[in-house]
Amino acid sequence: MNRLERIKGCLLGGAVGDALGAPVEFLEWTAIEAKFGPQGIVDFAPAYGITGAITDDTQMMLFTAEGLLRAYVRGSSRGICHVPSVIHHSLLRWLLTQDYQPATPLSQDGWLIKERALWSRRAPSDTCLNALKASNHFGFLAENNSKGCGAVMRVAPCAFFGKAFDYASESGRLTHGHPTGYLAAGLFADILQRMADRQDSLEHALTESLATHGHKTGMEETRAILERVLFYFYEGYRPTPQRIDELGGWVAEEALAIGIWCALNATSFKQGVISAVNHSGDSVSTGMIAGCLLGIQYGMAEIPACWFELLEMRGVIEKMAEDIERVPRDYLGFGGEFDADIEMDYPGD
């Protein structure tokens, strides 16, 4: 499997997990079971008036990817760039699509913000909205103590750039002030990067990532719950809705642990993401985390065709994946005709 297939698998797989979980995002397991039967939700169902609808998780993932690409263009053409600030600029463009005017002046150039389907509210988290509304300059760090999973779910694109852990954790601090909230995001991106670059299995990528980052100050909660998940995996405990509910699922380390546990035990992409959304926690975020992990492992080809065809904004997500592979490979920063096309799509600001 080549690099582009892994990038597409990761981003599209995450979006599919998001869309599968969207109809049950705010339902307890008992309500999911009552509505969809003992297996829970196993296929796309209507949400936000659309079958295959994405949520704010995928929206923010796309704007994070845009920020990384704009930062790459800026760094290559100008020789200097503070990556989290450029990601912040992109996240503020997302805030604009949610009917809020950011306090920080921002540009509306580039192609992504012109995708009108993104200009819809899909239950965005108050934490992300309030942190972005409060920022008064690019790179402004969140002044809350939140460890919600809103930083984790958006950082998968960081896996395909040089400093995945740093870019993910630093950009996580733009909205989430608790160390668990942003360090769990860093760990997720680092695991994905090991799977993409070294073709590590998820199990090996997880153990290596914990060995490298697990003893950093602030990583205690994330390390403890992921070590618990590894124990479950080694002992053969499979994730069921009831077992998943024991882990929680609404804060960063819990959502990451659930997504990883379901991916570790998956027999296929489809089975893994179905497992990841059927519980009482944040089904869209755990579905997205599992979908990113399984997508990078299996590739886009393993996403069921019936889901792939119905996925909202599939073409936009595919373009973003292709640009993540293409821009760092092709952009020279010399202002040539081809470079000018890239600079129009991803202005370096």
VOGU-3710 file (C-alpha; in Angstrom, 3 decimals, decimal comma):
1> mnrlerikgc> 0,000/0,000/0,000  1,488/3,364/-1,002  1,501/6,567/1,030  -1,461/8,147/-0,764  -3,617/5,087/-0,085  -2,787/5,295/3,612  -3,594/9,018/3,748  -6,904/8,508/1,955  -7,700/5,513/4,136  -7,011/7,517/7,272
11> llggavgdal> -9,025/10,638/6,428  -11,895/8,876/4,685  -11,954/6,117/7,285  -12,179/8,681/10,045  -14,995/10,503/8,287  -16,883/7,224/7,790  -16,587/6,441/11,497  -17,829/9,945/12,252  -20,806/9,539/9,914  -21,708/6,088/11,254
21> gapveflewt> -21,785/7,468/14,793  -23,636/10,685/13,969  -27,198/9,325/14,390  -26,373/7,940/17,863  -23,925/10,572/19,117  -26,049/11,638/22,072  -27,810/8,335/22,812  -27,150/5,948/25,685  -26,485/2,336/24,678  -29,924/1,282/25,900
31> aieakfgpqg> -31,523/3,826/23,564  -29,324/2,722/20,649  -30,282/-0,900/21,287  -33,965/-0,032/21,496  -33,856/1,892/18,229  -31,553/-0,297/16,116  -31,726/-3,736/17,749  -29,296/-5,863/19,779  -26,417/-5,305/17,337  -26,809/-1,555/17,612
41> ivdfapaygi> -26,324/0,690/14,603  -24,582/-1,223/11,801  -25,230/1,004/8,775  -25,522/4,670/7,904  -28,757/6,236/9,122  -30,124/9,767/8,719  -28,573/12,559/10,757  -28,931/16,289/10,157  -31,327/15,433/7,363  -28,699/13,449/5,421
51> tgaitddtqm> -27,708/9,783/5,291  -23,920/9,714/5,607  -23,663/13,128/7,269  -20,342/14,168/8,767  -20,141/16,197/11,982  -17,946/18,949/13,356  -15,243/16,294/13,913  -14,624/15,896/10,184  -15,100/19,609/9,546  -12,349/20,471/12,040
61> mlftaegllr> -10,115/17,689/10,726  -10,312/19,251/7,260  -9,472/22,730/8,540  -6,561/21,297/10,548  -5,268/19,683/7,367  -5,625/22,989/5,538  -3,627/24,719/8,255  -0,819/22,159/8,016  -0,609/22,594/4,254  -0,646/26,378/4,483
71> ayvrgssrgi> 2,078/26,159/7,119  4,144/23,969/4,798  3,798/26,500/1,972  4,688/29,377/4,296  7,707/27,606/5,767  8,990/26,539/2,360  8,541/29,927/0,715  9,536/32,210/3,613  11,838/29,997/5,659  9,985/30,630/8,915
81> chvpsvihhs> 6,635/29,489/10,253  4,916/28,901/13,590  2,777/25,921/12,601  0,208/26,070/15,459  -0,559/29,710/14,607  -1,311/28,840/10,981  -3,496/25,926/12,100  -5,223/28,387/14,445  -5,955/30,685/11,498  -7,605/27,766/9,718
91> llrwlltqdy> -9,641/26,770/12,777  -10,881/30,358/12,998  -12,082/30,020/9,409  -14,028/26,984/10,594  -15,453/29,138/13,402  -16,669/31,595/10,768  -18,571/28,768/9,046  -20,391/28,191/12,348  -21,906/31,716/12,244  -19,422/33,307/14,637
101> qpatplsqdg> -17,215/36,258/13,788  -13,747/35,642/15,245  -12,194/38,412/17,326  -8,980/37,951/15,360  -9,045/39,363/11,807  -8,671/36,553/9,310  -8,436/35,944/5,593  -11,036/33,963/3,688  -8,772/32,868/0,859  -7,953/29,324/-0,216
111> wlikeralws> -10,412/26,751/-1,530  -11,710/24,997/1,574  -13,790/27,794/3,070  -15,607/28,141/-0,258  -17,076/24,649/0,145  -20,566/25,704/1,176  -21,464/22,297/2,585  -19,029/23,034/5,399  -21,108/26,051/6,413  -23,494/24,017/8,519
121> rrapsdtcln> -23,617/23,409/12,254  -23,168/19,793/13,250  -23,338/19,989/17,045  -19,959/21,720/17,526  -18,559/21,462/21,027  -18,935/24,454/23,308  -15,308/24,016/24,379  -13,973/24,487/20,851  -16,376/27,312/20,048  -15,693/29,248/23,236
131> alkasnhfgf> -11,925/28,834/23,073  -11,766/30,000/19,469  -14,164/32,892/20,090  -11,970/34,057/22,994  -8,692/34,048/21,058  -7,335/37,493/20,248  -4,281/36,511/18,205  -3,039/33,534/16,222  -1,510/30,953/18,544  -3,581/32,093/21,539
141> laennskgcg> -3,755/29,142/23,955  -7,052/28,065/25,494  -7,595/29,407/28,990  -9,873/26,571/30,072  -9,115/23,316/31,871  -10,951/21,081/29,428  -9,826/17,594/28,543  -12,726/16,864/26,208  -11,945/14,845/23,109  -12,332/17,776/20,710
151> avmrvapcaf> -8,593/18,081/20,178  -8,009/14,366/19,606  -10,620/13,889/16,908  -9,255/16,551/14,537  -5,490/15,917/14,495  -5,113/12,841/12,264  -3,638/14,936/9,393  -0,670/15,780/11,634  0,468/12,163/11,142  1,606/13,006/7,607
161> fgkafdyase> 3,888/15,906/8,534  7,256/15,893/10,234  6,543/16,513/13,900  3,248/14,740/14,431  3,273/14,640/18,231  4,340/18,264/18,566  1,989/19,683/15,933  -0,992/17,736/17,287  -0,425/18,524/20,951  0,447/22,181/20,330
171> sgrlthghpt> -2,587/22,718/18,111  -4,703/20,875/20,681  -3,801/23,569/23,213  -5,621/26,120/21,071  -8,926/24,753/22,378  -8,144/22,438/25,307  -6,131/23,633/28,276  -5,879/20,418/30,303  -2,664/18,457/29,557  -4,628/15,253/29,033
181> gylaaglfad> -6,749/17,005/26,416  -3,845/18,026/24,214  -1,272/15,319/25,002  -3,751/12,566/24,109  -4,080/14,321/20,748  -0,314/14,259/20,344  -0,158/10,566/21,135  -2,912/9,749/18,634  -1,093/11,558/15,824  2,195/9,899/16,790
191> ilqrmadrqd> 0,617/6,425/16,663  -0,819/7,164/13,224  2,522/8,465/11,993  4,296/5,276/13,070  1,690/3,229/11,215  2,028/5,390/8,094  5,791/5,844/7,918  7,058/2,572/9,372  4,056/0,403/8,518  3,929/-0,628/12,169
201> slehaltesl> 0,971/-2,624/13,411  -1,332/-0,680/15,717  -0,153/-2,731/18,680  3,524/-1,987/17,978  2,877/1,678/17,179  0,975/2,065/20,446  3,630/0,425/22,604  6,430/2,401/20,919  4,537/5,666/21,237  3,900/5,039/24,928
211> athghktgme> 7,577/4,186/25,419  8,571/7,490/23,802  5,933/9,854/25,178  4,111/8,025/27,950  6,244/9,335/30,808  5,923/12,995/29,886  4,398/15,197/32,545  0,638/15,361/31,997  0,437/12,023/30,187  -0,440/10,015/33,317
221> etrailervl> -4,169/9,583/32,668  -3,705/8,725/29,010  -0,910/6,252/29,696  -2,881/4,494/32,447  -6,021/3,910/30,381  -4,090/2,814/27,282  -2,086/0,343/29,351  -5,442/-0,961/30,601  -6,638/-1,364/27,001  -3,445/-3,223/26,096
231> fyfyegyrpt> -4,056/-5,554/29,032  -7,611/-6,182/27,808  -6,282/-6,907/24,324  -3,608/-9,320/25,519  -6,109/-11,097/27,785  -8,625/-11,459/24,973  -11,287/-9,111/26,373  -13,236/-7,873/23,392  -15,008/-4,492/23,432  -18,755/-4,797/23,981
241> pqridelggw> -21,092/-1,854/24,562  -21,212/-2,680/28,265  -17,426/-2,986/28,613  -16,881/0,178/26,601  -19,261/2,059/28,885  -17,012/1,166/31,815  -14,286/3,246/30,162  -16,514/6,305/29,655  -16,006/7,933/26,295  -16,550/11,689/26,532
251> vaeealaigi> -13,089/12,948/27,473  -9,822/12,739/25,585  -8,100/9,728/27,099  -11,334/7,700/27,245  -12,300/8,348/23,628  -8,769/7,547/22,471  -8,733/4,326/24,494  -12,100/3,180/23,124  -11,116/3,886/19,525  -7,821/2,052/19,954
261> wcalnatsfk> -9,385/-0,921/21,754  -11,962/-1,388/19,001  -9,307/-1,061/16,289  -6,966/-3,506/18,032  -9,705/-6,144/18,114  -11,152/-5,459/14,676  -11,488/-8,300/12,196  -12,231/-5,806/9,405  -12,652/-2,083/8,893  -16,434/-2,430/9,008
271> qgvisavnhs> -16,557/-4,524/12,165  -14,105/-2,241/13,949  -15,973/1,007/13,379  -19,335/-0,589/14,179  -17,868/-1,676/17,508  -16,483/1,813/18,101  -19,804/3,676/17,811  -22,092/1,389/19,810  -21,881/2,627/23,384  -23,072/5,489/25,595
281> gdsvstgmia> -20,116/7,807/25,019  -19,142/10,163/22,192  -19,877/7,812/19,303  -18,727/10,170/16,545  -15,310/10,780/18,074  -14,635/7,150/19,000  -15,884/6,079/15,582  -13,609/8,614/13,944  -10,557/7,555/15,974  -11,119/3,878/15,137
291> gcllgiqygm> -11,839/4,764/11,508  -8,567/6,680/11,145  -6,569/3,826/12,681  -8,261/1,119/10,611  -8,189/3,245/7,467  -4,457/3,757/7,701  -4,049/0,029/8,329  -6,361/-1,362/5,642  -6,505/1,507/3,151  -9,443/3,159/1,429
301> aeipacwfel> -10,296/0,013/-0,525  -11,537/-1,724/2,635  -14,184/0,908/3,371  -17,538/-0,664/2,420  -18,683/0,707/-0,928  -22,171/1,456/0,370  -20,676/3,749/3,028  -18,094/5,267/0,729  -20,690/6,249/-1,857  -23,015/7,874/0,686
311> lemrgviekm> -20,337/9,730/2,663  -21,022/13,449/2,692  -18,222/15,597/1,226  -16,326/12,521/0,057  -14,780/14,438/-2,837  -13,542/17,232/-0,565  -11,949/14,729/1,817  -10,299/12,890/-1,084  -8,907/16,155/-2,476  -7,476/17,065/0,909
321> aediervprd> -5,820/13,639/1,194  -4,357/13,976/-2,298  -3,004/17,444/-1,483  -1,394/16,189/1,744  0,533/13,722/-0,388  1,162/16,077/-3,332  2,020/19,477/-1,887  5,077/18,502/0,224  6,319/16,435/-2,720  5,819/19,014/-5,464
331> ylgfggefda> 5,961/22,469/-3,916  9,318/24,157/-4,526  8,552/27,622/-3,207  10,066/29,419/-6,182  6,875/30,997/-7,508  6,689/28,969/-10,691  3,423/28,319/-12,510  2,713/25,056/-10,663  3,784/26,557/-7,341  1,423/29,468/-7,935
341> diemdypgd> -1,485/27,024/-8,207  -0,560/25,512/-4,844  -0,162/28,959/-3,293  -3,654/29,890/-4,481  -5,115/26,811/-2,792  -2,980/27,149/0,349  -1,820/30,731/0,865  0,998/30,790/3,380  -0,643/32,753/6,178
//
